[in-house]
Every structure is written in structure tokens, then in C-alpha cells.
Amino acid sequence: MGKDKKTYTPFLENGDYVIIINAQKIKTTGKKDKQKLYRNHSGFPGGMRIEKYSSLIERRPEKIVEQAIKGMLPKGPLGRTIYKNLKVYKGSEHPHIAQSPELIN
């Protein structure tokens, strides 16, 4: 949100972009790999699609990370604006090298 900047305002988004790489290497605890479900609804009657964690990690691991972070953000217009500053990539390669991002451990 940019709380460390001089221009911070609670109702505006002044933060930086966040780039997450190696999304396929995430680890879970317990039985989440067999029991956790991801639901998506098309908006039409009978449009609920359910996918298990184990198949989603094979197909689109970045979606798991994106959904987890989106759930932690504030709900409303500010949260949606902050979410647009998130970039998640499956492997270690990303197209933002020209912006010379800083590595944070």
C-alpha cells in the first residue's frame, strides 16, 4: 500500500508492484493436496466448476498463489486496485527484468 512512503494516504494505492516467481514450488501441510477444492462459477445455472488442489497445481500453480493473496486484501475498490499490482509466474523467468526489480527474502 505504500505505508513507508511520504505520500501515503489510506484511501489511495501508492505501493509498488510485487513479482512472485517459482509458483510451482509451493508446499502445503496436512491433507490439503487431496482435500482442498477451488470453486469457480460462470454465473449461469449449473455453472459451478470445482477443481482439486492437486490438479490445479499441475495446470496453473500461479492461480493458487493469486487466490490466496486476493483473499487477504481488503474487499472493495481499493483491494481490487492493489491486486492489479501483483504479478505471479510459474517458473523463475519473468518479463520484468528491464525494470530491475529488487529481491526481497
N, CA, C and O atoms as a MOPAC input file, in Angstrom:
PM7 MOZYME 1SCF
protein

 N      0.81200 1    -1.20200 1     0.00000 1
 C      0.00000 1     0.00000 1     0.00000 1
 C      0.84900 1     1.25600 1     0.00000 1
 O      0.32600 1     2.34500 1    -0.23200 1
 N      2.12100 1     1.13700 1     0.24900 1
 C      2.99800 1     2.30100 1     0.24100 1
 C      3.04600 1     3.01000 1     1.57400 1
 O      3.24300 1     4.22400 1     1.61300 1
 N      2.87100 1     2.28000 1     2.68500 1
 C      2.87300 1     2.91200 1     4.00900 1
 C      4.22700 1     3.48700 1     4.38200 1
 O      4.31600 1     4.31600 1     5.28900 1
 N      5.27900 1     3.06500 1     3.70300 1
 C      6.61000 1     3.57800 1     4.01000 1
 C      6.94800 1     4.84600 1     3.22700 1
 O      8.03900 1     5.39200 1     3.39100 1
 N      6.04200 1     5.32200 1     2.38700 1
 C      6.31600 1     6.49300 1     1.55900 1
 C      5.72000 1     7.75700 1     2.17400 1
 O      4.77100 1     7.70000 1     2.95600 1
 N      6.30200 1     8.90000 1     1.80200 1
 C      5.81500 1    10.18000 1     2.32100 1
 C      4.42500 1    10.51600 1     1.81000 1
 O      3.66100 1    11.20900 1     2.48200 1
 N      4.10300 1    10.03500 1     0.64200 1
 C      2.83200 1    10.37300 1     0.01700 1
 C      1.70300 1     9.41500 1     0.39000 1
 O      0.67600 1     9.38700 1    -0.28900 1
 N      1.87200 1     8.62100 1     1.46600 1
 C      0.86500 1     7.62100 1     1.85700 1
 C     -0.45600 1     8.28300 1     2.22600 1
 O     -0.49500 1     9.24600 1     2.99200 1
 N     -1.51900 1     7.75500 1     1.67400 1
 C     -2.88400 1     8.13700 1     2.01000 1
 C     -3.67000 1     6.83500 1     2.14200 1
 O     -3.56700 1     5.98000 1     1.26300 1
 N     -4.45500 1     6.65000 1     3.21700 1
 C     -5.11100 1     5.35700 1     3.44000 1
 C     -6.07100 1     4.92700 1     2.33400 1
 O     -6.26100 1     3.73000 1     2.12400 1
 N     -6.67600 1     5.87200 1     1.62700 1
 C     -7.67600 1     5.50300 1     0.62900 1
 C     -7.13100 1     5.48500 1    -0.79000 1
 O     -7.89200 1     5.30400 1    -1.74100 1
 N     -5.81200 1     5.67200 1    -0.94800 1
 C     -5.18400 1     5.60400 1    -2.26100 1
 C     -4.13500 1     4.51000 1    -2.28300 1
 O     -3.58700 1     4.14700 1    -1.24200 1
 N     -3.85500 1     3.98500 1    -3.46400 1
 C     -2.85100 1     2.95100 1    -3.63200 1
 C     -1.57800 1     3.61100 1    -4.11800 1
 O     -1.52200 1     4.08000 1    -5.25500 1
 N     -0.54300 1     3.65700 1    -3.27100 1
 C      0.73600 1     4.26300 1    -3.62100 1
 C      1.86800 1     3.25600 1    -3.60900 1
 O      3.03500 1     3.64500 1    -3.66700 1
 N      1.55500 1     1.97900 1    -3.53600 1
 C      2.57700 1     0.95100 1    -3.38600 1
 C      3.26900 1     0.58900 1    -4.67700 1
 O      3.00700 1     1.17300 1    -5.72800 1
 N      4.15400 1    -0.37800 1    -4.58400 1
 C      4.93300 1    -0.85300 1    -5.71400 1
 C      4.33500 1    -2.15600 1    -6.23000 1
 O      3.46100 1    -2.75400 1    -5.60200 1
 N      4.82600 1    -2.57600 1    -7.38000 1
 C      4.42300 1    -3.86700 1    -7.91900 1
 C      5.15100 1    -4.97500 1    -7.17300 1
 O      6.26900 1    -4.77700 1    -6.69800 1
 N      4.52000 1    -6.14100 1    -7.07100 1
 C      5.11900 1    -7.30500 1    -6.43600 1
 C      5.17500 1    -8.41000 1    -7.47800 1
 O      4.16300 1    -8.74100 1    -8.09400 1
 N      6.36900 1    -8.98600 1    -7.67600 1
 C      6.56700 1   -10.06700 1    -8.63100 1
 C      6.89800 1   -11.32600 1    -7.84000 1
 O      7.86000 1   -11.34700 1    -7.07300 1
 N      6.10400 1   -12.37000 1    -8.02500 1
 C      6.33600 1   -13.64700 1    -7.36100 1
 C      6.72100 1   -14.65600 1    -8.42900 1
 O      6.01200 1   -14.82400 1    -9.42100 1
 N      7.85300 1   -15.33000 1    -8.22100 1
 C      8.31700 1   -16.32700 1    -9.17600 1
 C      8.31300 1   -17.69700 1    -8.51600 1
 O      8.17600 1   -17.80700 1    -7.29800 1
 N      8.46600 1   -18.74000 1    -9.32500 1
 C      8.50200 1   -20.13400 1    -8.87200 1
 C      7.23300 1   -20.52600 1    -8.11300 1
 O      7.31200 1   -21.09600 1    -7.02400 1
 N      6.08500 1   -20.22800 1    -8.67500 1
 C      4.81900 1   -20.56600 1    -8.02200 1
 C      4.59200 1   -22.07500 1    -7.96500 1
 O      3.82700 1   -22.54800 1    -7.12400 1
 N      5.23900 1   -22.83500 1    -8.84200 1
 C      5.01800 1   -24.27800 1    -8.83200 1
 C      5.72200 1   -24.96300 1    -7.67100 1
 O      5.48800 1   -26.14800 1    -7.43400 1
 N      6.57700 1   -24.25700 1    -6.93900 1
 C      7.32400 1   -24.85700 1    -5.83600 1
 C      6.66100 1   -24.66900 1    -4.47900 1
 O      7.29200 1   -24.94000 1    -3.45700 1
 N      5.41100 1   -24.21500 1    -4.43000 1
 C      4.76400 1   -24.00300 1    -3.13800 1
 C      4.49200 1   -25.34300 1    -2.46800 1
 O      4.22000 1   -26.33900 1    -3.13800 1
 N      4.56600 1   -25.35800 1    -1.15700 1
 C      4.32700 1   -26.55700 1    -0.36200 1
 C      3.12300 1   -26.31900 1     0.54100 1
 O      2.90800 1   -25.20500 1     1.01900 1
 N      2.35100 1   -27.35000 1     0.76800 1
 C      1.21600 1   -27.26500 1     1.68400 1
 C      1.38800 1   -28.29400 1     2.78900 1
 O      2.15300 1   -29.24800 1     2.65000 1
 N      0.67500 1   -28.09400 1     3.88100 1
 C      0.75600 1   -29.00300 1     5.00900 1
 C     -0.53800 1   -29.79500 1     5.11800 1
 O     -1.56400 1   -29.42300 1     4.54800 1
 N     -0.47000 1   -30.86800 1     5.84300 1
 C     -1.66500 1   -31.66600 1     6.08400 1
 C     -2.15400 1   -32.36300 1     4.82600 1
 O     -1.36100 1   -32.78300 1     3.98300 1
 N     -3.48500 1   -32.48200 1     4.70900 1
 C     -4.10200 1   -33.19200 1     3.58800 1
 C     -4.65100 1   -32.24500 1     2.53000 1
 O     -5.54100 1   -32.61400 1     1.76300 1
 N     -4.12400 1   -31.02600 1     2.48800 1
 C     -4.65700 1   -30.03800 1     1.54400 1
 C     -4.52400 1   -30.48500 1     0.09400 1
 O     -5.38700 1   -30.17500 1    -0.72600 1
 N     -3.45600 1   -31.21000 1    -0.23400 1
 C     -3.26400 1   -31.63000 1    -1.62000 1
 C     -4.34200 1   -32.60200 1    -2.09200 1
 O     -4.57600 1   -32.72400 1    -3.29400 1
 N     -5.00000 1   -33.29500 1    -1.16100 1
 C     -6.06000 1   -34.23200 1    -1.53900 1
 C     -7.45500 1   -33.67500 1    -1.28100 1
 O     -8.40500 1   -34.06800 1    -1.95900 1
 N     -7.60200 1   -32.75400 1    -0.30100 1
 C     -8.93200 1   -32.32800 1     0.12000 1
 C     -9.32300 1   -30.92100 1    -0.30300 1
 O    -10.51300 1   -30.63700 1    -0.43300 1
 N     -8.35800 1   -30.03100 1    -0.52300 1
 C     -8.70100 1   -28.63900 1    -0.81700 1
 C     -9.32000 1   -28.51100 1    -2.19600 1
 O     -8.83000 1   -29.09300 1    -3.16300 1
 N    -10.41200 1   -27.73800 1    -2.28300 1
 C    -11.13100 1   -27.54500 1    -3.53400 1
 C    -11.13900 1   -26.07300 1    -3.91400 1
 O    -11.21200 1   -25.19900 1    -3.05000 1
 N    -11.06500 1   -25.80800 1    -5.19700 1
 C    -11.16600 1   -24.45700 1    -5.73200 1
 C    -12.42300 1   -24.38100 1    -6.58200 1
 O    -12.60000 1   -25.15300 1    -7.52400 1
 N    -13.29300 1   -23.43800 1    -6.23600 1
 C    -14.57900 1   -23.32200 1    -6.91000 1
 C    -14.60800 1   -22.09100 1    -7.79800 1
 O    -14.05100 1   -21.04600 1    -7.46400 1
 N    -15.28000 1   -22.24000 1    -8.95300 1
 C    -15.44400 1   -21.14000 1    -9.88300 1
 C    -16.84800 1   -21.25300 1   -10.47000 1
 O    -17.26400 1   -22.34100 1   -10.87000 1
 N    -17.57300 1   -20.15200 1   -10.52500 1
 C    -18.92800 1   -20.16600 1   -11.05100 1
 C    -19.02400 1   -19.23000 1   -12.24400 1
 O    -18.55100 1   -18.09400 1   -12.19600 1
 N    -19.63800 1   -19.71500 1   -13.31200 1
 C    -19.75300 1   -18.92200 1   -14.53800 1
 C    -20.85400 1   -17.87200 1   -14.45300 1
 O    -20.87200 1   -16.93800 1   -15.25500 1
 N    -21.76900 1   -18.00500 1   -13.50000 1
 C    -22.88400 1   -17.07500 1   -13.38100 1
 C    -24.16800 1   -17.62300 1   -13.96900 1
 O    -25.23700 1   -17.04500 1   -13.77100 1
 N    -24.07900 1   -18.71500 1   -14.67900 1
 C    -25.25400 1   -19.35400 1   -15.25500 1
 C    -25.70800 1   -20.50200 1   -14.36000 1
 O    -24.90300 1   -21.04100 1   -13.60100 1
 N    -26.98600 1   -20.88900 1   -14.43200 1
 C    -27.46200 1   -22.01900 1   -13.62500 1
 C    -26.66000 1   -23.28100 1   -13.93600 1
 O    -26.48000 1   -23.64500 1   -15.09800 1
 N    -26.18800 1   -23.93500 1   -12.89400 1
 C    -25.37700 1   -25.13800 1   -13.06400 1
 C    -23.96300 1   -24.85300 1   -13.51300 1
 O    -23.28800 1   -25.75700 1   -14.00500 1
 N    -23.49100 1   -23.63000 1   -13.36000 1
 C    -22.17800 1   -23.23900 1   -13.85900 1
 C    -21.05000 1   -23.38700 1   -12.86200 1
 O    -19.97700 1   -22.82200 1   -13.07800 1
 N    -21.24500 1   -24.12400 1   -11.77400 1
 C    -20.19100 1   -24.30900 1   -10.77100 1
 C    -19.16800 1   -25.32000 1   -11.27500 1
 O    -19.51000 1   -26.44300 1   -11.64300 1
 N    -17.89400 1   -24.89300 1   -11.28400 1
 C    -16.80700 1   -25.78400 1   -11.64800 1
 C    -15.92100 1   -25.96100 1   -10.42700 1
 O    -15.48800 1   -24.97900 1    -9.82500 1
 N    -15.65400 1   -27.19100 1   -10.06300 1
 C    -14.84300 1   -27.49800 1    -8.88600 1
 C    -13.59600 1   -28.24800 1    -9.34300 1
 O    -13.67200 1   -29.18500 1   -10.13700 1
 N    -12.44100 1   -27.81200 1    -8.82200 1
 C    -11.17300 1   -28.44500 1    -9.18000 1
 C    -10.37300 1   -28.69000 1    -7.91000 1
 O    -10.33300 1   -27.84000 1    -7.02100 1
 N     -9.74400 1   -29.83700 1    -7.82800 1
 C     -8.92600 1   -30.16600 1    -6.66500 1
 C     -7.58300 1   -29.45500 1    -6.74600 1
 O     -7.11500 1   -29.08300 1    -7.82200 1
 N     -6.97800 1   -29.27700 1    -5.57200 1
 C     -5.66700 1   -28.62800 1    -5.47600 1
 C     -4.63400 1   -29.37300 1    -6.30500 1
 O     -3.82200 1   -28.75500 1    -6.99500 1
 N     -4.66200 1   -30.69800 1    -6.23900 1
 C     -3.64100 1   -31.49600 1    -6.92100 1
 C     -3.67100 1   -31.30300 1    -8.43800 1
 O     -2.61900 1   -31.29800 1    -9.07600 1
 N     -4.85300 1   -31.14600 1    -9.01900 1
 C     -4.90800 1   -30.93300 1   -10.46500 1
 C     -4.62200 1   -29.48000 1   -10.83300 1
 O     -4.06900 1   -29.20900 1   -11.89800 1
 N     -4.99600 1   -28.54200 1    -9.95600 1
 C     -4.75100 1   -27.13000 1   -10.24000 1
 C     -3.26300 1   -26.78700 1   -10.13900 1
 O     -2.77400 1   -25.94100 1   -10.88900 1
 N     -2.54300 1   -27.42900 1    -9.22800 1
 C     -1.10300 1   -27.17600 1    -9.09700 1
 C     -0.36500 1   -27.66800 1   -10.34600 1
 O      0.67500 1   -27.11500 1   -10.70500 1
 N     -0.88500 1   -28.68700 1   -11.00000 1
 C     -0.28600 1   -29.16800 1   -12.24400 1
 C     -0.58700 1   -28.20800 1   -13.39700 1
 O      0.28100 1   -27.92800 1   -14.22300 1
 N     -1.82700 1   -27.70700 1   -13.44400 1
 C     -2.28900 1   -26.92400 1   -14.57800 1
 C     -1.90300 1   -25.45700 1   -14.46700 1
 O     -1.30000 1   -24.90800 1   -15.38900 1
 N     -2.24400 1   -24.80600 1   -13.34000 1
 C     -1.98900 1   -23.36600 1   -13.16200 1
 C     -1.59500 1   -23.06800 1   -11.72300 1
 O     -2.44800 1   -22.63500 1   -10.94800 1
 N     -0.34300 1   -23.27900 1   -11.32900 1
 C      0.05600 1   -23.03300 1    -9.93700 1
 C     -0.00200 1   -21.55800 1    -9.55500 1
 O     -0.16500 1   -21.23700 1    -8.37800 1
 N      0.12900 1   -20.65300 1   -10.52800 1
 C      0.07600 1   -19.22600 1   -10.20000 1
 C     -1.31600 1   -18.81500 1    -9.72700 1
 O     -1.44500 1   -17.85800 1    -8.96500 1
 N     -2.34900 1   -19.51200 1   -10.15900 1
 C     -3.71600 1   -19.18000 1    -9.74300 1
 C     -3.91600 1   -19.45000 1    -8.24500 1
 O     -4.66800 1   -18.73400 1    -7.58400 1
 N     -3.25700 1   -20.46300 1    -7.71600 1
 C     -3.36600 1   -20.78400 1    -6.29200 1
 C     -2.79400 1   -19.64500 1    -5.45000 1
 O     -3.40200 1   -19.22900 1    -4.46400 1
 N     -1.62000 1   -19.14300 1    -5.84700 1
 C     -0.98500 1   -18.04700 1    -5.12200 1
 C     -1.81200 1   -16.76800 1    -5.25200 1
 O     -1.99400 1   -16.04400 1    -4.27400 1
 N     -2.30900 1   -16.49100 1    -6.45100 1
 C     -3.11600 1   -15.29000 1    -6.67100 1
 C     -4.38000 1   -15.30400 1    -5.82200 1
 O     -4.73500 1   -14.28900 1    -5.22300 1
 N     -5.06300 1   -16.44800 1    -5.76500 1
 C     -6.29100 1   -16.53200 1    -4.98800 1
 C     -6.02900 1   -16.39000 1    -3.49700 1
 O     -6.83200 1   -15.78900 1    -2.78400 1
 N     -4.91500 1   -16.93700 1    -3.01600 1
 C     -4.57900 1   -16.82500 1    -1.60000 1
 C     -4.30600 1   -15.37600 1    -1.22100 1
 O     -4.75400 1   -14.91600 1    -0.17100 1
 N     -3.58300 1   -14.65800 1    -2.06000 1
 C     -3.25900 1   -13.25600 1    -1.77900 1
 C     -4.49900 1   -12.38200 1    -1.91900 1
 O     -4.69900 1   -11.46100 1    -1.12700 1
 N     -5.32600 1   -12.65800 1    -2.91200 1
 C     -6.54400 1   -11.86600 1    -3.11300 1
 C     -7.47400 1   -11.97400 1    -1.91000 1
 O     -8.15800 1   -11.00800 1    -1.57000 1
 N     -7.50600 1   -13.13300 1    -1.26400 1
 C     -8.33800 1   -13.30900 1    -0.07500 1
 C     -7.85200 1   -12.50300 1     1.11500 1
 O     -8.63400 1   -12.20600 1     2.01800 1
 N     -6.57300 1   -12.14200 1     1.13400 1
 C     -6.01200 1   -11.37000 1     2.24000 1
 C     -6.16400 1    -9.86400 1     2.05800 1
 O     -5.99600 1    -9.10700 1     3.01400 1
 N     -6.47800 1    -9.42200 1     0.84700 1
 C     -6.58400 1    -7.99200 1     0.56300 1
 C     -7.93900 1    -7.45000 1     1.00200 1
 O     -8.89100 1    -8.21600 1     1.15600 1
 N     -8.03700 1    -6.11900 1     1.20900 1
 C     -9.32600 1    -5.54000 1     1.56500 1
 C    -10.33900 1    -5.72400 1     0.44300 1
 O     -9.99300 1    -5.68500 1    -0.73800 1
 N    -11.59000 1    -5.92300 1     0.83200 1
 C    -12.64800 1    -6.09400 1    -0.15800 1
 C    -13.14600 1    -4.71800 1    -0.58200 1
 O    -13.39900 1    -3.86300 1     0.26700 1
 N    -13.28700 1    -4.49800 1    -1.86700 1
 C    -13.76400 1    -3.22500 1    -2.38100 1
 C    -12.84000 1    -2.67500 1    -3.45300 1
 O    -11.92600 1    -3.36700 1    -3.90100 1
 N    -13.07000 1    -1.43900 1    -3.86700 1
 C    -12.29200 1    -0.85800 1    -4.96000 1
 C    -10.79700 1    -0.74700 1    -4.66900 1
 O     -9.98200 1    -0.94500 1    -5.57100 1
 N    -10.42100 1    -0.43300 1    -3.42600 1
 C     -9.00500 1    -0.31000 1    -3.08800 1
 C     -8.30700 1    -1.65900 1    -3.18400 1
 O     -7.19100 1    -1.73700 1    -3.69800 1
 N     -8.93600 1    -2.71500 1    -2.70400 1
 C     -8.35500 1    -4.04500 1    -2.79300 1
 C     -8.18300 1    -4.50700 1    -4.22300 1
 O     -7.18800 1    -5.15100 1    -4.55500 1
 N     -9.14000 1    -4.18500 1    -5.07100 1
 C     -9.03000 1    -4.56000 1    -6.48100 1
 C     -7.89700 1    -3.79700 1    -7.16800 1
 O     -7.23500 1    -4.33700 1    -8.05400 1
 N     -7.67500 1    -2.55800 1    -6.77000 1
 C     -6.57000 1    -1.77400 1    -7.33400 1
 C     -5.22900 1    -2.32500 1    -6.87600 1
 O     -4.29500 1    -2.42300 1    -7.67100 1
 N     -5.12600 1    -2.68500 1    -5.60500 1
 C     -3.88600 1    -3.26000 1    -5.07900 1
 C     -3.58300 1    -4.59100 1    -5.76500 1
 O     -2.42700 1    -4.89400 1    -6.06300 1
 N     -4.62400 1    -5.38200 1    -6.01200 1
 C     -4.45400 1    -6.70300 1    -6.62600 1
 C     -3.85500 1    -6.59700 1    -8.03100 1
 O     -3.16600 1    -7.51200 1    -8.48100 1
 N     -4.11300 1    -5.49100 1    -8.72100 1
 C     -3.57800 1    -5.31900 1   -10.06700 1
 C     -2.05800 1    -5.14100 1   -10.05700 1
 O     -1.41900 1    -5.28000 1   -11.10000 1
 N     -1.47000 1    -4.83700 1    -8.89900 1
 C     -0.01800 1    -4.66400 1    -8.78200 1
 C      0.70300 1    -5.97400 1    -8.49800 1
 O      1.90800 1    -5.96600 1    -8.24500 1
 N      0.00000 1    -7.09000 1    -8.53300 1
 C      0.58600 1    -8.40000 1    -8.24800 1
 C      0.83700 1    -9.13800 1    -9.55700 1
 O     -0.04900 1    -9.22600 1   -10.40700 1
 N      2.04200 1    -9.66500 1    -9.71400 1
 C      2.40800 1   -10.46200 1   -10.88200 1
 C      2.97700 1   -11.78400 1   -10.37400 1
 O      3.95000 1   -11.78900 1    -9.62000 1
 N      2.38000 1   -12.90200 1   -10.78100 1
 C      2.80800 1   -14.22900 1   -10.33800 1
 C      3.19400 1   -15.04300 1   -11.56800 1
 O      2.47700 1   -15.04900 1   -12.56900 1
 N      4.35000 1   -15.74000 1   -11.48600 1
 C      4.83800 1   -16.53000 1   -12.60400 1
 C      5.17500 1   -17.93200 1   -12.13800 1
 O      5.64000 1   -18.14300 1   -11.01800 1
 N      4.92900 1   -18.89600 1   -13.03300 1
 C      5.11200 1   -20.31500 1   -12.74300 1
 C      6.57800 1   -20.67000 1   -12.49900 1
 O      6.90000 1   -21.36100 1   -11.53200 1
 N      7.44800 1   -20.20600 1   -13.36100 1
 C      8.87100 1   -20.51900 1   -13.26300 1
 C      9.67800 1   -19.34000 1   -12.75600 1
 O      9.12700 1   -18.37500 1   -12.22600 1
 N     10.98700 1   -19.42800 1   -12.92300 1
 C     11.86300 1   -18.36400 1   -12.43200 1
 C     12.02500 1   -17.22400 1   -13.43500 1
 O     12.58400 1   -16.18300 1   -13.09000 1
 N     11.54900 1   -17.39800 1   -14.66800 1
 C     11.65600 1   -16.36500 1   -15.69000 1
 C     10.44300 1   -15.43800 1   -15.63700 1
 O      9.31200 1   -15.88800 1   -15.45200 1
 N     10.69300 1   -14.13500 1   -15.80100 1
 C      9.60500 1   -13.17000 1   -15.87900 1
 C     10.02100 1   -12.01900 1   -16.79200 1
 O     11.21500 1   -11.76600 1   -16.95600 1
 N      9.04300 1   -11.30900 1   -17.39800 1
 C      9.36900 1   -10.27600 1   -18.38300 1
 C      9.65700 1    -8.90200 1   -17.78600 1
 O      9.62900 1    -7.90900 1   -18.51300 1
 N      9.93200 1    -8.81400 1   -16.49400 1
 C     10.11700 1    -7.51700 1   -15.84500 1
 C     11.57500 1    -7.22300 1   -15.50400 1
 O     11.84400 1    -6.42300 1   -14.60800 1
 N     12.51000 1    -7.84900 1   -16.19300 1
 C     13.93800 1    -7.64800 1   -15.93200 1
 C     14.33700 1    -6.20300 1   -16.21400 1
 O     15.19500 1    -5.65900 1   -15.51800 1
 N     13.73700 1    -5.57200 1   -17.21600 1
 C     14.09800 1    -4.20800 1   -17.60200 1
 C     13.78000 1    -3.20500 1   -16.49700 1
 O     14.39600 1    -2.14000 1   -16.44400 1
 N     12.84600 1    -3.51700 1   -15.62500 1
 C     12.50600 1    -2.61400 1   -14.52500 1
 C     13.45200 1    -2.77600 1   -13.33400 1
 O     13.30900 1    -2.06800 1   -12.33700 1
 N     14.40900 1    -3.69000 1   -13.42200 1
 C     15.40300 1    -4.01500 1   -12.38900 1
 C     14.76500 1    -4.13500 1   -11.00200 1
 O     14.97800 1    -3.28500 1   -10.13700 1
 N     13.97200 1    -5.20800 1   -10.79700 1
 C     13.31500 1    -5.39800 1    -9.50200 1
 C     14.30500 1    -5.77600 1    -8.40700 1
 O     15.33800 1    -6.39000 1    -8.67500 1
 N     13.98000 1    -5.40400 1    -7.16800 1
 C     14.80000 1    -5.73700 1    -6.00500 1
 C     14.35600 1    -7.07800 1    -5.45500 1
 O     13.15700 1    -7.35600 1    -5.40800 1
 N     15.29300 1    -7.91400 1    -5.03700 1
 C     14.98800 1    -9.19500 1    -4.45100 1
 C     14.73500 1    -9.03300 1    -2.96600 1
 O     15.55600 1    -8.45400 1    -2.25500 1
 N     13.60500 1    -9.53800 1    -2.49100 1
 C     13.25700 1    -9.49500 1    -1.06900 1
 C     13.13900 1   -10.91700 1    -0.56700 1
 O     12.36500 1   -11.70500 1    -1.11000 1
 N     13.89500 1   -11.25500 1     0.46200 1
 C     13.83800 1   -12.60500 1     1.04100 1
 C     12.91900 1   -12.62100 1     2.24100 1
 O     12.73900 1   -13.66600 1     2.86600 1

